[in-house]
Amino acid sequence: MACSDAVNGGAYLAAADGENYLLTGTIARAGFVKGNAGVALWDMKDEGAYAEWLDAGEKLCPGG
């Protein structure tokens, strides 16, 4: 997981498939994220895990 350096940057997950997925906030760079992590990776089936990722993203990237 990392923070975007774009304006309006949010937290994103650099996934094992080589793509970036948005966790929280907004990524301003077009095409930088493939989709929302909650939809594309977890499909909200494991809400606890997704909530933990969101919480971590907000703590690590408070400007998101």
C-alpha positions as CSV (number, residue, x, y, z in Angstrom):
1,M,0.0,0.0,0.0
2,A,1.2,3.5,-0.7
3,C,0.1,7.1,-0.9
4,S,-0.5,8.8,-4.2
5,D,1.7,11.8,-5.0
6,A,-1.0,13.3,-7.2
7,V,-3.1,16.3,-6.2
8,N,-6.1,15.1,-4.2
9,G,-4.1,12.0,-3.6
10,G,-5.5,9.1,-1.7
11,A,-4.3,5.7,-0.5
12,Y,-3.9,3.0,-3.0
13,L,-2.9,-0.7,-3.0
14,A,-0.1,-1.8,-5.4
15,A,-1.5,-5.3,-6.0
16,A,0.4,-8.4,-6.9
17,D,-1.1,-8.3,-10.4
18,G,0.9,-5.1,-11.0
19,E,-2.1,-2.8,-11.0
20,N,-3.0,-0.1,-8.5
21,Y,-6.4,-0.1,-6.7
22,L,-7.9,2.8,-4.9
23,L,-8.4,2.3,-1.1
24,T,-9.5,5.7,0.1
25,G,-9.5,9.3,-1.1
26,T,-9.2,10.3,-4.7
27,I,-6.4,9.7,-7.3
28,A,-6.2,12.6,-9.7
29,R,-4.1,10.9,-12.4
30,A,-6.2,9.4,-15.1
31,G,-5.6,5.7,-15.5
32,F,-3.4,5.4,-12.4
33,V,-5.8,3.1,-10.5
34,K,-7.5,0.2,-12.2
35,G,-10.5,0.3,-9.9
36,N,-11.7,0.5,-6.3
37,A,-10.1,-2.2,-4.1
38,G,-13.3,-3.0,-2.4
39,V,-15.1,-3.7,-5.6
40,A,-12.3,-5.2,-7.7
41,L,-10.5,-7.2,-5.1
42,W,-12.8,-8.0,-2.3
43,D,-16.2,-7.4,-3.8
44,M,-17.2,-6.6,-0.2
45,K,-17.3,-10.3,0.7
46,D,-14.9,-9.7,3.6
47,E,-16.0,-6.4,5.0
48,G,-13.7,-6.8,8.0
49,A,-10.6,-7.0,5.9
50,Y,-11.8,-4.1,3.7
51,A,-12.4,-2.0,6.7
52,E,-8.9,-2.7,8.0
53,W,-7.4,-1.6,4.7
54,L,-9.5,1.6,4.7
55,D,-8.4,2.3,8.3
56,A,-4.7,1.7,7.4
57,G,-5.0,3.9,4.4
58,E,-6.5,6.8,6.4
59,K,-3.7,6.5,9.0
60,L,-0.9,6.2,6.6
61,C,-2.2,8.8,4.1
62,P,-4.1,11.3,6.2
63,G,-4.3,13.8,3.3
64,G,-6.3,11.4,1.2
